[in-house]
Amino acid sequence: MAKNKMKTHKTAAKRFKVTKNGKIMRRRAFAWHKTGKKRRSTLRKLRLEVEVKPADKKRILRVLGKR
């Protein structure tokens, strides 16, 4: 019998990107609602993507179908 293939979790695929070097990047929270109250510098920082913490890396790779 053939092995079952693992499906990619589509919502995770939309939220996380894997770079060439293997980093998993994500967007920051609190960036898109109630922006009138936030400072310009805060909004600039929130636009940047950040790397996922090492503790979450294995789990995210699994839902992306990479492991």
N, C-alpha and C positions, 0 to 999 in steps of 0.2 A: 504494500500500500504506500502511496505517496504521502509525504508530510503535508500537513496543512500550512498554507502560507499565512504569515502574520499580516494583518491589515494595518495601515497607517491610521492613526486617530486624526481625523481631518481638522478638528478644531485646534489640536496641538500643532499641526503642520502650518496653520495660518498664524499662530502666535510665536513660534520659534523658528529661527534660521540657523543652520549649521554652516560655519565658515570653512574655507579651504584647510585651515589649520586645525579644525576640529572643535573650535569654540562654539558654544551654543549661545546665541544672542536673543535677548527679549526686550520688549519695550517697557518703559517705566509706568507705574500706576499713577493715578491722580493727575493726569496730564490733560484730559479733554473736557472735563465738566467744571463749571464754576471757575473759569480762568480769570474772570474780572477781579477776583480778590487776590490773585497771586502776583508776585513780583515778576518783572520781565526776566530777571536773571534766573528765577526758579523755572519759568516756562522754557527758557533756553536749555537748561539742564535736563528737563523732563523730555525734551525732544530726542535726546541721545539714546541709543540702545546700549544696554549693559550686558555683561556676561552673566550667565546663570551660575549660581553657587555650586561648588563641587558636590555638596550633599544631594542636590537635586539632579545632577547631570545624568546619572545612570537611569533614573526613572523616566526622564524626558526622552532620552535616546530610545528607550524601549517603546514608548507610545508613538514615537516617530517612525518606528519600524527599522531602526538602524542597528539594533542589537538583538 
